[in-house]
Amino acid sequence: MKKIIAPSGGLTSHDGSRLESIERRLFLRRGLSLGALSLLSGCSLTDQVDVERMLHAMSGWNDRVQALLFDPARLAPEYPESAITQPFPFNAFYGEDEVPEIDAQDYRLELAGLIADRKPWSLPELYALPQVSQVTRHVCVEGWSAIGKWSGTPFRTFLQRVGADTTAKYVGFKCDDDYYSSIDMPTALHPQTILAFRYADQILPPKYGFPMKLRVPTKLGFKNPKHIRAIFVTNDYPGGYWEDQGYNWFSGS
C-alpha cells in the first residue's frame, strides 16, 4: 500500500508545510458552508449530496472556461539552462524509496482506443523518434515550482505516427506506479507537449519517470504523468488519479 502524500508532491524537507496547505485546501473545499454555496449558486442547498453536486458543477464550469481560454498556439515560457533548479525536486504521491523499477528490455508501451496502429512500442523504437528539448517550469498545485530540461518526441508527432484520431476529445495515460491521468486533445497537440525520455541530457532517471513521462508545460504538475505504460485515445471522459478525488480536470498552469 503506497502512502499518499499530495498531488505531484514528494517527501521533501517542506512536507510539513505542504501537507498543512493541502489539508487547508481540502478543508475549505469540504467545509464550504451551505449558505455560501447557496449565495454562489442561487439555489437552496440542504444536505451534503447537494453540496457535492454543486461543487462538481462548479468544477466542470471551471474546466469548460479554461478549455475555452486555452490557446493551442501560445507557448509556455522557456528558460536558459542556467535557470535550471538544482536539484530538481522529486514529486509523486508516494516516497522516493517506492519509485517503481522498470526493466528497459521488457518494457512495451501499449496503445488502445481510437488509434489505427496499436502495436506496442519498445524503448529503442521510442528513442528512434525525432526528439526536441525544452527548459520549462514545472508548476505544482501545492504552490511551488521548478525549472528543468526535458528531451523527447513531440506528442503530436507520435499521435500522428500511430494514426490517432486527433478529432477525439481526450488522451489518457496509465502508469506503472498505479497513477493515471488524461488531457484534452488540443493540449496533446500543443507544440510543447512531449513524451520525455531524457532529463538534463541523460536517460530519464527512475525518480523523474523512467522510461517515459508526459511533459506538459501548459498544465499543472499532476497532469504530467510518469512511468507511462499505456496511452489511449477516447471520447469518453477518462478522469485522473487526483481529478477523481476532486481536483479540477483541465488544470492549466
C-alpha positions in Angstrom: 0.0 0.0 0.0 1.5 3.3 -1.1 1.4 6.3 1.2 -0.5 9.2 -0.4 1.5 12.4 0.1 0.0 15.0 -2.2 -0.7 15.7 -5.9 2.8 15.9 -7.6 4.3 16.0 -4.1 7.3 14.1 -2.8 9.0 13.6 0.5 11.0 16.7 1.0 12.0 19.0 3.8 8.9 21.0 3.1 6.5 18.1 3.8 5.0 19.6 6.9 4.0 23.0 5.5 2.9 21.4 2.2 0.7 18.9 3.9 -0.8 21.7 6.0 -1.5 23.6 2.8 -3.2 20.6 1.2 -5.3 19.9 4.3 -6.4 23.6 4.4 -7.5 23.4 0.7 -9.4 20.1 1.3 -11.0 21.6 4.5 -12.1 24.7 2.6 -13.4 22.5 -0.3 -15.3 20.1 2.0 -16.2 22.7 4.6 -17.7 25.4 2.4 -20.9 26.3 4.1 -24.3 25.6 2.6 -25.1 29.3 2.9 -22.0 30.3 0.9 -22.8 27.8 -1.8 -26.4 28.9 -1.9 -25.3 32.5 -2.5 -22.9 31.4 -5.2 -25.4 29.2 -6.9 -28.7 31.0 -6.2 -30.1 27.6 -5.1 -31.3 26.2 -1.8 -28.8 23.5 -0.7 -29.9 21.3 2.1 -27.5 18.4 2.5 -24.1 17.1 1.6 -25.4 15.5 -1.6 -26.5 18.9 -2.8 -23.1 20.4 -1.8 -21.1 17.7 -3.7 -23.4 18.1 -6.7 -22.9 21.9 -6.7 -19.1 21.6 -6.2 -18.9 19.1 -9.1 -20.9 21.5 -11.3 -18.7 24.5 -10.4 -15.6 22.4 -11.1 -17.0 21.4 -14.5 -17.8 25.0 -15.3 -14.2 26.0 -14.4 -12.9 23.3 -16.7 -15.0 24.5 -19.6 -13.9 28.1 -19.1 -10.2 27.1 -19.0 -10.7 25.0 -22.2 -12.3 27.9 -24.0 -9.4 30.2 -22.9 -6.7 27.8 -23.9 -4.7 28.9 -26.9 -3.1 25.9 -28.7 -0.6 28.3 -30.4 0.5 30.1 -27.2 3.8 28.8 -25.8 4.8 28.5 -22.2 7.9 30.4 -21.2 11.3 28.7 -21.9 14.5 29.5 -19.9 18.3 29.3 -20.3 19.9 26.2 -18.8 21.5 28.5 -16.2 18.0 28.8 -14.7 17.5 25.1 -14.1 16.6 24.2 -10.5 19.3 22.2 -8.7 18.4 19.6 -7.7 15.1 19.3 -9.5 12.6 18.1 -6.8 11.2 14.6 -6.7 7.4 14.7 -6.8 4.9 11.8 -6.6 2.1 10.5 -4.4 4.5 8.2 -2.6 8.0 8.3 -1.2 11.2 8.2 -3.3 12.0 4.7 -2.0 8.8 3.5 -3.6 9.7 4.5 -7.2 8.9 1.6 -9.5 11.7 -0.4 -11.0 11.0 -1.0 -14.7 13.0 -3.4 -16.9 14.1 -1.5 -20.0 14.4 -4.7 -22.1 10.9 -5.9 -21.3 9.2 -2.5 -21.5 6.5 -2.1 -24.1 4.3 1.0 -24.5 0.7 -0.2 -25.0 -1.8 1.7 -27.2 -5.6 1.5 -27.2 -8.8 3.3 -28.1 -9.1 5.5 -31.2 -5.7 4.6 -32.7 -5.2 2.9 -36.0 -1.8 1.3 -35.3 -1.9 -0.2 -31.8 1.3 -2.2 -32.0 3.3 -2.0 -28.7 6.4 0.2 -28.8 9.8 -0.9 -27.3 12.2 1.7 -25.9 14.6 1.5 -28.8 11.7 2.3 -31.1 10.7 5.2 -29.0 14.2 6.6 -28.7 14.5 6.5 -32.5 11.7 9.0 -32.9 12.6 12.7 -33.7 13.4 14.5 -30.5 13.4 18.1 -29.2 14.5 19.7 -25.9 12.9 22.3 -23.7 13.8 24.1 -20.5 10.4 24.8 -18.9 8.9 25.4 -15.5 7.0 22.6 -13.6 4.2 24.3 -11.6 2.8 22.3 -8.7 -0.7 22.7 -7.4 0.9 22.9 -3.9 2.4 26.3 -4.7 6.0 25.5 -5.6 7.7 25.4 -9.0 11.0 24.2 -10.5 12.7 24.6 -13.9 14.1 21.6 -15.7 15.4 20.4 -19.0 13.4 17.7 -20.8 14.0 16.0 -24.1 11.7 13.7 -26.1 9.4 13.4 -29.1 6.6 15.9 -29.7 3.4 14.2 -28.6 1.7 15.5 -31.8 4.3 13.6 -33.9 3.8 10.4 -32.0 0.0 10.6 -32.3 0.2 11.2 -36.0 2.7 8.4 -36.4 0.3 5.8 -34.8 -2.8 7.1 -36.6 -4.6 8.5 -33.5 -8.0 10.2 -34.1 -7.0 13.8 -33.4 -10.6 14.9 -33.5 -11.3 12.8 -30.4 -11.7 14.7 -27.1 -9.2 13.0 -24.7 -5.9 11.2 -24.4 -5.5 9.0 -21.3 -2.4 7.5 -19.6 -1.9 4.5 -17.4 1.3 4.3 -15.4 3.5 1.6 -13.7 3.1 3.3 -10.3 -0.7 2.9 -10.5 -1.1 6.6 -11.4 -3.5 7.5 -14.2 -4.3 10.8 -15.9 -5.8 12.4 -19.0 -5.6 15.6 -21.1 -7.7 17.3 -23.7 -6.7 16.7 -27.4 -5.8 20.4 -28.0 -3.2 20.2 -25.2 -2.0 16.8 -26.5 -1.3 18.5 -29.9 0.3 21.6 -28.4 3.9 22.0 -29.8 5.5 21.9 -26.3 3.7 18.7 -25.1 6.3 16.0 -25.4 6.9 12.3 -24.5 10.1 12.9 -22.4 12.8 10.2 -22.5 15.6 12.3 -21.0 16.2 14.8 -18.2 19.3 17.1 -18.3 20.5 15.2 -21.4 20.6 11.9 -19.6 18.2 8.9 -19.9 15.3 9.8 -17.7 16.2 8.7 -14.1 13.6 6.5 -12.3 12.7 9.2 -9.8 11.7 11.5 -12.7 9.7 8.9 -14.5 11.7 6.3 -16.4 11.2 5.2 -19.0 8.9 7.9 -20.1 6.8 10.8 -18.8 4.5 13.3 -20.4 5.9 16.8 -20.2 3.1 19.4 -20.5 4.4 22.9 -19.5 0.9 24.4 -20.1 -0.6 22.2 -17.3 -0.1 21.9 -13.5 2.4 19.2 -12.4 -0.1 16.5 -11.6 -1.1 16.5 -15.3 2.4 15.3 -16.2 2.2 11.5 -15.6 5.4 9.5 -15.1 6.3 5.8 -15.8 3.8 5.7 -18.6 2.8 2.2 -19.6 -0.3 2.8 -21.8 -1.8 5.5 -23.9 -5.3 5.6 -25.2 -7.5 8.0 -27.2 -11.2 8.3 -26.4 -14.3 10.4 -26.5 -15.4 9.2 -23.1 -14.2 11.2 -20.1 -11.3 9.2 -18.5 -10.8 11.2 -15.3 -7.5 11.0 -13.4 -6.0 10.0 -10.0 -6.4 13.4 -8.4 -9.2 14.6 -10.5 -11.4 11.7 -9.3 -10.7 13.0 -5.8 -12.0 16.4 -6.5 -9.2 18.4 -8.3 -10.0 20.3 -11.4 -9.5 18.2 -14.5 -8.3 20.9 -17.0 -5.8 22.4 -14.6 -3.9 24.7 -16.9 -0.9 26.4 -15.4 
